[in-house]
Amino acid sequence: MKTSSISHWYEENLATLIQSTGYIHQYLENKLEDKVIQPLPPETILPTSALANLCRLFSLTEFERDILLLCTAVELDPSLAQLCGRLQGNPQLNYPTLALALTTFPQASWAVLSAQNPLQSWRLIEIGTGVTLTLAPLRINPRILSYLLGEAAFDEQLMSFVHPLPLHLKQISLAPSQEQIVEQLVAIWSELSVSSPTLQLCGGEISAKHAIAKAVSMHLGYNLHMISVDVLTQSPHEIYQISNVGKGKPY
């Protein structure tokens, strides 16, 4: 991916996020003034934005998306905290809550209280302690906020055994058959889909597989990381946790 293309995407992505959180601010203002609340127009969210991709990856409903945007809006504009307190009738409740979301946003659903809800099960938001679940403070996961802003974010649980592979080589020498594999992988991962497939490179030459992976990453503008099978846990519970923070997700 060319630098100019990345820069253009970054600008459009940030504009999408600012406009979307702006609608959330308007939601709160309209609620306070008992005005009709209009849903977020679909065209507001750029299909290639991080927000759109996140909603596709985790199959978020519009209500779940709006909760995520509410938490994002408070981080980007701290003045919204006071508005949250006014809407909840208590200046001390100057933070997003599920109760606020349930009484504010269209298409509200009590399913959001379930631990199996994607906002909770994938830890897209963090729920603090409170008298009740609905009044507990909500906060967006810092890694998710970074992702929505178009910045790189890496889970601390993976940092001890996942290592970056540098891509600063001026030229990667590949055989014609290897170049063909690179083209195939780039084509597969370039397609916009709900979830990119996991692909395996087979063969005895580790250096050749590294070269192919680096070439694909450079073509797509991806960062490349490596994990050794020797450090992988055998515990089903830990495997599930690792899959939650790494497998096919924008971390």
C-alpha positions in Angstrom: 0.0 0.0 0.0 1.5 3.4 -1.0 2.2 6.0 1.7 -0.2 8.4 0.0 -3.0 5.8 0.1 -2.4 5.2 3.7 -2.5 8.9 4.5 -5.7 9.4 2.6 -7.4 6.4 4.4 -6.2 7.8 7.7 -7.8 11.2 7.1 -11.1 9.7 5.9 -11.1 7.2 8.8 -10.6 10.0 11.3 -13.3 12.1 9.7 -15.7 9.2 9.9 -15.1 8.7 13.6 -15.4 12.4 14.4 -18.7 12.7 12.5 -20.1 9.5 14.1 -19.2 10.6 17.6 -20.7 14.0 16.7 -24.0 12.3 16.1 -23.7 10.7 19.6 -23.2 14.1 21.1 -26.4 15.2 19.3 -28.2 12.1 20.7 -27.5 13.2 24.2 -28.4 16.9 23.5 -31.7 15.9 22.0 -32.5 13.5 24.9 -31.9 16.3 27.3 -34.2 18.6 25.4 -36.8 15.9 24.8 -36.3 16.2 21.0 -36.8 13.5 18.5 -33.6 11.4 18.2 -32.7 10.6 14.6 -30.7 7.4 13.9 -27.1 7.6 12.6 -27.4 7.8 8.8 -25.6 4.7 7.3 -23.7 6.8 4.8 -21.9 8.5 7.7 -19.8 5.5 8.2 -17.2 5.0 5.5 -17.3 1.2 4.5 -13.5 1.0 4.6 -13.2 2.8 8.0 -12.0 1.0 11.1 -15.4 1.6 12.7 -17.2 -0.2 9.8 -14.7 -3.0 9.9 -15.1 -3.5 13.6 -18.8 -3.7 13.3 -18.5 -6.3 10.6 -15.9 -8.4 12.5 -18.0 -8.6 15.6 -21.4 -8.5 14.0 -22.4 -5.5 16.1 -26.0 -4.2 16.1 -26.7 -0.5 15.7 -27.3 -0.3 19.4 -24.0 -2.0 20.3 -22.2 0.3 17.8 -23.8 3.3 19.4 -22.7 2.2 22.9 -19.1 1.9 21.6 -19.4 5.3 20.0 -20.7 6.8 23.2 -17.6 5.5 25.1 -15.4 6.8 22.3 -17.0 10.2 22.3 -16.4 10.7 26.0 -12.7 9.9 25.4 -12.4 12.3 22.5 -14.5 15.1 24.1 -14.3 15.0 28.0 -17.0 17.7 28.2 -19.6 15.0 27.3 -19.0 13.6 30.8 -21.0 16.4 32.4 -23.8 15.9 29.9 -23.9 12.2 30.9 -24.3 13.3 34.5 -27.2 15.7 33.7 -29.0 13.1 31.7 -28.8 10.6 34.5 -29.9 13.1 37.1 -26.8 12.8 39.1 -23.6 14.9 38.6 -21.6 12.0 40.0 -22.7 9.7 37.2 -20.6 11.7 34.8 -19.7 8.7 32.6 -21.5 6.4 30.1 -23.6 3.6 31.6 -25.8 0.9 30.1 -28.8 2.6 31.7 -28.0 5.8 29.8 -27.6 3.9 26.6 -30.8 1.9 27.1 -32.9 5.1 27.6 -31.2 7.1 24.9 -30.4 5.2 21.7 -32.8 3.7 19.1 -33.2 0.0 18.9 -32.1 -0.5 22.5 -31.9 -4.1 23.6 -31.5 -5.8 27.0 -29.4 -8.4 25.3 -26.5 -6.0 25.9 -26.5 -7.0 29.6 -25.4 -10.6 28.7 -21.8 -11.6 29.2 -22.1 -13.3 25.8 -22.8 -10.0 24.1 -19.8 -9.1 21.8 -19.1 -5.8 23.7 -18.4 -7.9 26.8 -17.2 -11.2 25.5 -14.6 -9.6 23.2 -13.8 -6.9 25.7 -14.6 -4.1 23.4 -15.7 -2.1 26.4 -14.7 -2.3 30.1 -17.4 -2.3 32.7 -16.4 -0.9 36.1 -17.9 -1.6 39.5 -21.2 -0.1 40.4 -24.3 -0.6 42.6 -25.9 -2.3 39.6 -24.7 -3.5 36.2 -26.7 -0.8 34.4 -25.2 2.0 36.4 -21.6 0.8 36.3 -19.2 3.1 34.4 -18.4 2.1 30.8 -15.1 2.7 29.1 -13.8 1.7 25.7 -10.9 -0.7 25.7 -7.8 1.5 25.0 -6.7 -0.9 22.2 -10.1 -0.6 20.5 -9.9 3.2 20.8 -6.5 3.1 19.1 -7.8 0.9 16.4 -10.8 3.2 15.7 -8.3 6.1 15.4 -6.3 4.2 12.9 -3.4 3.6 15.2 -1.5 0.4 15.8 -2.5 -1.4 19.0 -1.1 -4.6 20.5 -2.4 -6.6 23.4 -0.1 -6.7 26.4 -0.9 -10.4 26.9 0.8 -11.2 23.6 3.8 -9.0 23.9 5.9 -11.5 25.8 5.8 -14.2 23.1 4.9 -12.4 19.9 7.8 -10.7 18.1 7.8 -8.3 15.2 9.6 -9.1 12.0 11.2 -6.0 10.4 10.1 -5.1 6.9 12.8 -2.5 6.2 14.6 -4.6 3.5 14.9 -2.6 0.3 14.2 -5.7 -1.9 13.1 -9.2 -1.1 14.4 -11.8 -3.6 11.7 -14.3 -4.5 11.6 -17.1 -7.1 8.8 -16.9 -9.7 6.8 -19.6 -7.9 7.1 -17.7 -4.6 6.0 -14.5 -6.3 2.9 -16.3 -7.5 2.1 -17.4 -4.0 2.5 -13.7 -2.8 0.1 -12.6 -5.5 -2.5 -15.2 -4.4 -2.2 -14.3 -0.8 -2.5 -10.5 -1.5 -5.6 -11.2 -3.7 -7.3 -13.2 -0.9 -6.6 -10.7 1.9 -7.4 -7.7 -0.3 -11.0 -8.7 -0.6 -13.3 -6.9 1.9 -14.9 -9.6 3.9 -16.3 -10.2 7.4 -13.2 -12.1 8.5 -9.9 -12.7 6.7 -9.1 -16.4 6.4 -6.1 -18.0 8.2 -3.6 -19.2 5.7 -0.7 -21.6 6.1 2.6 -21.7 4.3 3.9 -25.2 4.0 7.5 -26.2 3.2 10.8 -26.9 4.8 12.6 -23.6 4.1 11.8 -21.2 6.9 13.7 -18.4 5.3 11.5 -18.7 2.1 8.3 -18.6 4.2 9.5 -15.6 6.0 10.3 -13.9 2.7 6.9 -14.6 1.3 5.2 -13.4 4.5 7.2 -10.2 4.4 6.4 -9.5 0.8 2.7 -10.0 1.4 2.8 -7.7 4.4 4.7 -5.0 2.4 2.1 -5.2 -0.4 -0.8 -4.8 2.0 0.8 -2.3 4.4 0.5 -4.8 7.3 2.8 -5.2 10.3 4.3 -8.7 10.5 4.7 -10.7 13.8 6.0 -14.1 14.6 5.0 -16.6 17.4 6.8 -19.9 18.1 4.7 -23.0 18.5 7.0 -23.9 21.4 5.5 -21.1 23.6 1.8 -21.9 22.9 -0.1 -23.1 25.9 -1.9 -26.4 26.1 -4.6 -25.1 28.5 -8.0 -24.8 26.7 -8.9 -21.7 28.9 -5.7 -19.9 28.0 -6.0 -20.8 24.3 -9.5 -19.2 24.3 -8.1 -16.1 25.9 -5.3 -15.8 23.4 -7.7 -16.4 20.5 -9.9 -13.6 21.9 -7.0 -11.0 21.8 -5.4 -12.1 18.6 -7.0 -14.4 16.1 -8.4 -12.5 13.1 -9.2 -9.4 15.2 -8.0 -5.9 14.9 -5.4 -5.9 17.7 
